[in-house]
Amino acid sequence: MNEEFFRHIFKKQQEADAVPSNKEISRWALELIRLLYPEQSKRTLSSLEELKNEFNKLEIELYKMMEATKACIHCDNAKLARDFFEQVPEIYRLLNTDIKAIFDGDPAAKSEFEVIRAYPGFYAISFYRLAHSLYKLGIPLLPRIFTEYAHSKTGIDIHPAAQIDEYFHIDHGTGIVIGETCKIGKNVKMYQGVTLGALSVHKSMADTKRHPTIGDRVVVYSGATILGGETIIGNDSTIGGNVWITKSIPAGSYVYNTAEVKISSDNKSGK
């Protein structure tokens, strides 16, 4: 190995040292979520001024993370950080609708406190809502780190570019995949193992709509696979478990498998 190779690797290591780790970046998002929902931690603040100072500190940290990760080389990152925090009240409103959707839609939920503290669906949605707001501001890397962190904790994979309306309910959630160009309407409920994916993953399709559109008040049961950018699930539809859909479904539809299950009382194996 020649000297030029070592210099190249050493330069990359120096540049990497200036960038916060994914764990540090994700901690920032978690701190913001915990400020909005102190139910997630024991931490309490003593005054309104202390709360404002915490938000100001997080804004400064966001600016520093954007600078370090070269989030937008030709942008005013300080302004982008301010713009993001201007959106925080709307993020909070959306998250409150998600909490209500989960609590109202799950008979096992005993309180909204339980949803906030214990539900992986709300955890993943929280990181997604923050990530999506940053993504809309043109910041590419941080949103992906946020949603991948939530993915590692919950098994729920939501691309930060996906468009998800209010009152979103993820029940159980493990194994859910929501692709980059998905559009999901209001009051949608989704169970574990659902894939909203693309029919093709060819790189040439990067700038096209590759993932489905889910209408309002749709329920998608576990194991369902819905593929394709032109696939639209109409409002008020129910998608049964383990179905495979690549074409649009009209509003008010009920889609289900017709596999026959036989039960016999004659157990010849003797077990």
MIKOLRO-178190 format. One record per residue (C-alpha): x, y, z. Coordinates in steps of 0.5 Angstrom, whole numbers, padded with zeros to 4 digits, always signed. Example, Ala and Ser with C-alpha at 12.3 -4.5 7.8 and 13.67 -1.06 7.14 Angstrom:
! residues 2
+0025-0009+0016;+0027-0002+0014;
! end
This chain:
! residues 271
+0000+0000+0000;+0003+0007-0002;+0003+0013+0002;-0002+0016-0002;-0007+0011+0000;-0005+0012+0007;-0006+0020+0007;-0013+0019+0003;-0016+0014+0009;-0013+0019+0014;-0016+0025+0011;-0023+0021+0011;-0022+0019+0019;-0020+0026+0021;-0027+0029+0017;-0031+0023+0020;-0028+0025+0027;-0032+0032+0026;-0039+0028+0025;-0043+0026+0031;-0044+0019+0031;-0051+0016+0029;-0053+0015+0037;-0051+0022+0038;-0056+0024+0033;-0061+0020+0035;-0061+0022+0042;-0062+0029+0040;-0069+0027+0037;-0070+0023+0043;-0069+0029+0047;-0074+0033+0043;-0079+0028+0044;-0078+0027+0051;-0079+0035+0052;-0086+0034+0048;-0088+0028+0052;-0085+0028+0059;-0089+0022+0060;-0083+0018+0057;-0078+0020+0062;-0077+0022+0069;-0074+0029+0068;-0078+0035+0070;-0077+0042+0069;-0077+0047+0074;-0080+0053+0070;-0082+0056+0064;-0076+0059+0062;-0072+0053+0063;-0077+0049+0058;-0075+0055+0053;-0068+0054+0054;-0068+0047+0053;-0071+0048+0046;-0066+0053+0045;-0061+0049+0046;-0064+0043+0042;-0064+0048+0036;-0057+0050+0037;-0055+0043+0037;-0059+0042+0031;-0055+0047+0027;-0049+0044+0029;-0051+0037+0027;-0053+0040+0020;-0046+0044+0019;-0042+0037+0021;-0046+0033+0017;-0046+0038+0011;-0053+0037+0011;-0054+0043+0006;-0048+0046+0003;-0050+0052+0000;-0056+0053+0005;-0057+0058+0012;-0057+0052+0017;-0058+0057+0022;-0065+0059+0019;-0066+0052+0017;-0066+0050+0024;-0070+0056+0026;-0075+0054+0021;-0075+0047+0024;-0077+0049+0031;-0083+0053+0028;-0086+0047+0025;-0085+0043+0032;-0092+0046+0035;-0095+0042+0028;-0091+0036+0029;-0094+0036+0036;-0101+0037+0034;-0100+0031+0029;-0097+0026+0034;-0103+0028+0039;-0108+0025+0033;-0103+0019+0033;-0104+0018+0040;-0111+0019+0040;-0112+0014+0034;-0108+0009+0037;-0112+0009+0044;-0118+0009+0041;-0117+0004+0036;-0113-0001+0041;-0118-0005+0046;-0112-0007+0050;-0110+0001+0051;-0112+0003+0058;-0109+0010+0057;-0106+0015+0053;-0100+0015+0058;-0099+0008+0056;-0099+0009+0049;-0094+0014+0050;-0089+0010+0054;-0090+0003+0052;-0092+0003+0045;-0087+0002+0039;-0092+0004+0034;-0092+0011+0037;-0085+0011+0038;-0083+0010+0031;-0089+0015+0029;-0085+0020+0033;-0079+0019+0030;-0082+0019+0023;-0086+0026+0024;-0079+0029+0026;-0075+0026+0020;-0081+0028+0015;-0081+0035+0017;-0073+0036+0017;-0074+0032+0010;-0079+0037+0007;-0074+0043+0009;-0069+0039+0004;-0064+0036+0010;-0063+0029+0007;-0058+0025+0012;-0061+0027+0019;-0068+0024+0017;-0065+0018+0015;-0061+0017+0021;-0067+0018+0026;-0072+0013+0022;-0067+0008+0022;-0066+0009+0029;-0073+0008+0030;-0073+0002+0026;-0067-0001+0030;-0071-0001+0036;-0078-0003+0034;-0077-0007+0027;-0082-0001+0024;-0079+0002+0017;-0082+0008+0015;-0078+0012+0010;-0078+0020+0012;-0080+0022+0005;-0087+0018+0006;-0093+0022+0006;-0097+0020+0012;-0103+0024+0014;-0106+0025+0021;-0109+0020+0026;-0104+0014+0024;-0105+0008+0028;-0099+0002+0028;-0101-0004+0032;-0096-0008+0034;-0092-0006+0028;-0086-0011+0027;-0084-0012+0020;-0088-0006+0017;-0084-0003+0011;-0087+0004+0008;-0083+0006+0002;-0080+0013+0000;-0086+0015-0004;-0092+0012+0000;-0098+0017+0001;-0102+0015+0007;-0109+0018+0008;-0112+0020+0015;-0115+0015+0020;-0111+0009+0017;-0109+0003+0022;-0104-0002+0020;-0102-0008+0023;-0095-0012+0023;-0091-0015+0017;-0095-0010+0012;-0090-0008+0006;-0092-0002+0002;-0087-0003-0003;-0085-0002-0010;-0086-0007-0016;-0079-0005-0018;-0072-0003-0015;-0069+0000-0021;-0064+0006-0020;-0067+0009-0026;-0074+0010-0022;-0071+0014-0017;-0075+0020-0018;-0082+0017-0020;-0087+0015-0015;-0086+0007-0014;-0090+0006-0008;-0098+0006-0007;-0103+0011-0004;-0107+0009+0002;-0114+0013+0002;-0117+0015+0008;-0120+0010+0014;-0117+0004+0011;-0115-0002+0015;-0109-0006+0013;-0108-0013+0017;-0102-0017+0018;-0098-0019+0013;-0101-0016+0007;-0096-0013+0001;-0098-0007-0003;-0094-0006-0009;-0093+0000-0014;-0093+0007-0015;-0100+0007-0019;-0103+0002-0014;-0109+0006-0010;-0113+0003-0004;-0119+0007-0004;-0122+0010+0002;-0126+0006+0007;-0123-0001+0005;-0120-0006+0009;-0114-0010+0007;-0114-0017+0010;-0108-0021+0012;-0103-0024+0007;-0106-0021+0001;-0102-0019-0005;-0104-0013-0009;-0101-0010-0015;-0107-0006-0018;-0112-0001-0015;-0118-0003-0010;-0124+0002-0011;-0127+0005-0005;-0131+0001+0000;-0127-0006-0002;-0126-0012+0003;-0120-0016+0000;-0118-0022+0003;-0115-0029+0002;-0120-0035+0000;-0115-0040+0002;-0119-0046+0005;-0117-0049+0012;-0119-0056+0014;-0120-0058+0021;-0121-0066+0022;-0122-0069+0029;-0119-0076+0026;-0112-0075+0029;-0109-0081+0026;-0102-0079+0028;-0104-0081+0035;-0101-0074+0038;
! end
